[in-house]
Each structure stands twice: as structure tokens, then as C-alpha cells.
Amino acid sequence: MAVVLIGTLDTKGEELDFAREIIEAHDIDVHLIDVGVMEDPDIEPDTSAHEVAEAAGTSLEHLRAEADRGEAIETMGDGAAAIASRLHDDGILEGVVGLGGSGNTSIATTAMRALPVGIPKLMVSTMASGDTEPYVGAKDVMMLYSVADIEGLNQLSRRVISNAALAMVGMVANEPDISVSEKPTVGITMFGVTTPCVHTAREYLESEGYETIVFHATGTGGRAMEELVRQGLIDGVLDVTTTEWADELVGGVLSAGETRLDAAAETGIPQVVSVGALDMVNFGPRDSVPDAFEDRKFHIHNPQVTLMRTTPEENAELGEIIAGKLNAATGPTALFLPLDGVSIIDVEGEDFYDPEADSRLFDALRENLDDDVELIEIDAAINDDEFATATAKKLDEYLRTADGGQ
């Protein structure tokens, strides 16, 4: 077993060698992957940049002669990901450390995101104090800001790199005392405005012998759940909060992309879906909302989060989209409609109460769903105990009758 260290030896050789020495001093092997493109290094890696390029289906000579920087970084990221995955499959990789600027941050985190959740992943980066979403994605990648540029060893860089190396030593040298549950696992999506629903449903499912994992529907949360479904780590989905599709359609900041709702449908695991928080599109602070939306209805959730009410027309389109996603399901699927409100602020007397918009959503779903999708309508709001318990019971029913269920 070894810690995999990823970096550009042609520009960061001294710093990478320093990190390697610290880790090896604690009797932990290091597998050094060179992803530098510009020239051959003075330090001998365990996997050369030539091998990384070949793993991506090209050659280092081609990248040096014909590729621009962007293409070279993307290619080496793909190659590093392929090699890291192979080392993991072979039982060699125990954890991953990367260090560098924007280029190697992109390369190394591409490799990290190719690995399963739970494998220690730590990136020392000049980019870690900014927007890290492109690097972290939906995986458990840790980002440590380097403070100064990673260019030579000095009293500051030695301290930061040492901390990173020792943190990785601590993670791989100590087996966490975590019991692995053999209970069927249910993925649940939640937003602040659907929390009561999820709380009630989660308690019911856990009382029936399930382990639950709740995902915050903030874009990365939805993508994380979908990825774990594809990995076979989730047995059923209680996808009550599909709000990320509102952001995808309208242009909010919490989109999970156009493949949201695909994983459960394609893998055939049981899924119970609802329309939680489709009354809103998410933006940052109020002054960050695009001028094109100035005439819309807003709710200030907190100083950093502004919610915008979806229109009747947008709700009709959302209904068509979600119906199409559910119609593609290969496993048992139910759609629950909370006829008295889709979020905690979409009930009578609250800011986003809009019966017309909700009706357009419900009508579009009714009109476009195939008969194979079980449609259940309840005269309750999404956060009412009656609604939450009904969704949980339906998923329990599906899981008990499905192959591999309880």
C-alpha cells in the first residue's frame, strides 16, 4: 500500500520530493506520479509523464509538440485519473496528495475525483481559497490553501507542505473505527425548505431497518447521490427535493446538470420522487441576481442566499422535464404530488404561495407521465407528516418486493 503523490516534477520537483520524504519517514511508501509536460525531470518518478500521457491515449511527444496548455492539462488529468484508478483497483493506492498551482490542481483533482468516496484525497493548491467546486465536484476532496505560491522551499511552504504530508500520514496510518452497515441504504434529497419532510421520512425508514444518507440539493449534492447510485452504494432513492432542476432550467446557481434524475432510472433501483422546492431558483446575495430577473418575486433566505419564485410557465416546463425523466425508469417508480404546497414557503400565507404555478406543474406531470409511473396525489403540503410518511412507506414497499430488498 502507498500514498500516491501527483505533481509536475519539471517545475515542482523540490517541493514534491520534500513531501515524499516526510511521508516515507513515517514508514509509508510513496508512489510518485509525474504529470509535467515541459521537460524530463531530474527526480525519478514511479510513474513517468510519458506513461501518464499514454494512459490518456496519446504521447508526451505529441503534447509537447502540438498541444496547447489547456489540452495538455486535460489530457494529463485523464491519464492521471486512469493510473490512479488502476493503482486503487490493484490494491496499491491508499491515499492521494497533490500540490501545485492551477494546472496541477486541475490534473491531480481529476485523478482524485475518479476514486471512490472514502479514499483520503488532499490537494495543496494556490487555488484553494477561491471557487473550489470545479476541483472538488461531488467527491470528498480536501483543499488546503498554500498561502504562498508553490515555488521553492521556504519557512512558509515547508510548514504548509509538512502539514499536508502529515495529515495524509495520519489518515492512512489509522484505520477509522467505523462499522460497515449491512442495512439497505436509502438516498434522500433535502433542502432547508423541505427539512421537516425529510426528517419525518428518515425517522420512519430508519425505524424499518434502513440506513439513510441525506444529500443537500445544492447541485453537488444531487450529483453526489447520482454518482453513488451508479456505484451501487444506494439501494433506493427518496428523491423528494428535485429543486436542482429549477436552477438548471432557469439559470440559478445550484444546478446539478441535465442528467439529474437519470441514475436511479437507468440502474433500475426503486425510487420515490416528489417536487420539493420546485417553487424556487437559487442565487447568491440579492445584488448578484441578474438584471433580467428584476421584476420577479424574491425571498431573502439569508444574506448569502436569495430565492426567486418560479413562474407558471417555468413550472409547466419543469413538469414536462421531470415526467420525461421518470418515464425512462427501468425500476419501480412513484411520483408524489403535495397538492397544498411544494416547500415551507409555498403554503398559504407564505412568500411563494402561488396556486396557479403549482397547478401548472401538477397538470404537466399528470399529462406527461406514462402509466408505468405510479402517480400519488395527497391533499397536504410537502412538509406535513402525512405526506412525508406516505412517501417513506411507498419506498419501503418497493424495496421489500424488489430483488435484493429486505
Secondary structure as the mmCIF struct_conf table of DSSP 4:
data_model
#
loop_
_struct_conf.conf_type_id
_struct_conf.id
_struct_conf.beg_label_comp_id
_struct_conf.beg_label_asym_id
_struct_conf.beg_label_seq_id
_struct_conf.end_label_comp_id
_struct_conf.end_label_asym_id
_struct_conf.end_label_seq_id
STRN STRN1 ALA A 2 GLY A 7
HELX_RH_AL_P HELX_RH_AL_P1 LEU A 9 GLU A 24
TURN_TY1_P TURN_TY1_P1 ALA A 25 ASP A 27
STRN STRN2 ASP A 29 ASP A 34
BEND BEND1 MET A 38 GLU A 39
BEND BEND2 ASP A 42 ILE A 43
HELX_LH_PP_P HELX_LH_PP_P1 GLU A 44 PRO A 45
BEND BEND3 ASP A 46 ASP A 46
STRN STRN3 THR A 47 THR A 47
HELX_RH_AL_P HELX_RH_AL_P2 ALA A 49 ALA A 55
TURN_TY1_P TURN_TY1_P2 ALA A 56 GLY A 57
BEND BEND4 THR A 58 THR A 58
HELX_RH_AL_P HELX_RH_AL_P3 LEU A 60 GLU A 66
HELX_RH_AL_P HELX_RH_AL_P4 ARG A 69 ASP A 89
TURN_TY1_P TURN_TY1_P3 ASP A 90 GLY A 91
STRN STRN4 LEU A 93 GLY A 100
BEND BEND5 GLY A 101 GLY A 101
HELX_RH_AL_P HELX_RH_AL_P5 SER A 102 ARG A 113
TURN_TY1_P TURN_TY1_P4 ALA A 114 ALA A 114
BEND BEND6 LEU A 115 LEU A 115
HELX_LH_PP_P HELX_LH_PP_P2 PRO A 116 PRO A 116
TURN_TY1_P TURN_TY1_P5 VAL A 117 GLY A 118
BEND BEND7 ILE A 119 ILE A 119
STRN STRN5 LYS A 121 SER A 125
TURN_TY1_P TURN_TY1_P6 THR A 126 SER A 129
BEND BEND8 GLY A 130 GLY A 130
HELX_RH_AL_P HELX_RH_AL_P6 GLU A 133 VAL A 136
TURN_TY1_P TURN_TY1_P7 GLY A 137 ALA A 138
BEND BEND9 LYS A 139 LYS A 139
STRN STRN6 MET A 142 TYR A 145
BEND BEND10 VAL A 147 ALA A 148
BEND BEND11 ILE A 150 GLY A 152
HELX_RH_AL_P HELX_RH_AL_P7 GLN A 155 ALA A 173
BEND BEND12 ASN A 174 ASN A 174
HELX_LH_PP_P HELX_LH_PP_P3 SER A 179 SER A 181
BEND BEND13 LYS A 183 LYS A 183
STRN STRN7 THR A 185 MET A 190
HELX_RH_3T_P HELX_RH_3T_P1 GLY A 192 THR A 194
HELX_RH_AL_P HELX_RH_AL_P8 THR A 195 SER A 207
TURN_TY1_P TURN_TY1_P8 GLU A 208 GLY A 209
STRN STRN8 GLU A 211 HIS A 216
BEND BEND14 THR A 218 GLY A 219
HELX_RH_AL_P HELX_RH_AL_P9 THR A 220 ARG A 230
TURN_TY1_P TURN_TY1_P9 GLN A 231 GLY A 232
BEND BEND15 ASP A 235 ASP A 235
STRN STRN9 GLY A 236 ASP A 239
TURN_TY1_P TURN_TY1_P10 THR A 243 THR A 243
HELX_RH_AL_P HELX_RH_AL_P10 GLU A 244 VAL A 250
TURN_TY1_P TURN_TY1_P11 GLY A 251 GLY A 251
BEND BEND16 VAL A 253 VAL A 253
TURN_TY1_P TURN_TY1_P12 GLU A 258 LEU A 261
HELX_RH_AL_P HELX_RH_AL_P11 ALA A 263 THR A 267
TURN_TY1_P TURN_TY1_P13 GLY A 268 GLY A 268
STRN STRN10 GLN A 271 VAL A 273
TURN_TY1_P TURN_TY1_P14 GLY A 276 ASP A 279
STRN STRN11 MET A 280 PHE A 283
BEND BEND17 GLY A 284 PRO A 285
HELX_RH_3T_P HELX_RH_3T_P2 ARG A 286 SER A 288
BEND BEND18 VAL A 289 VAL A 289
HELX_RH_3T_P HELX_RH_3T_P3 ASP A 291 PHE A 293
TURN_TY1_P TURN_TY1_P15 GLU A 294 ASP A 295
BEND BEND19 ARG A 296 ARG A 296
STRN STRN12 PHE A 298 ASN A 302
TURN_TY1_P TURN_TY1_P16 PRO A 303 GLN A 304
STRN STRN13 VAL A 305 ARG A 309
HELX_LH_PP_P HELX_LH_PP_P4 THR A 310 THR A 311
HELX_RH_AL_P HELX_RH_AL_P12 PRO A 312 ASN A 327
TURN_TY1_P TURN_TY1_P17 ALA A 328 ALA A 328
BEND BEND20 THR A 330 GLY A 331
STRN STRN14 THR A 333 PRO A 338
TURN_TY1_P TURN_TY1_P18 LEU A 339 ASP A 340
BEND BEND21 VAL A 342 SER A 343
TURN_TY1_P TURN_TY1_P19 ILE A 344 ILE A 345
BEND BEND22 ASP A 346 VAL A 347
TURN_TY1_P TURN_TY1_P20 GLU A 348 GLY A 349
BEND BEND23 GLU A 350 GLU A 350
TURN_TY1_P TURN_TY1_P21 ASP A 351 PHE A 352
HELX_RH_AL_P HELX_RH_AL_P13 PRO A 355 ASN A 368
TURN_TY1_P TURN_TY1_P22 ASP A 371 ASP A 372
BEND BEND24 VAL A 373 VAL A 373
STRN STRN15 GLU A 374 ILE A 378
BEND BEND25 ASP A 379 ALA A 380
TURN_TY1_P TURN_TY1_P23 ILE A 382 ASN A 383
BEND BEND26 ASP A 384 ASP A 384
HELX_RH_AL_P HELX_RH_AL_P14 ASP A 385 THR A 401
BEND BEND27 ALA A 402 ALA A 402
TURN_TY1_P TURN_TY1_P24 ASP A 403 GLY A 404
#
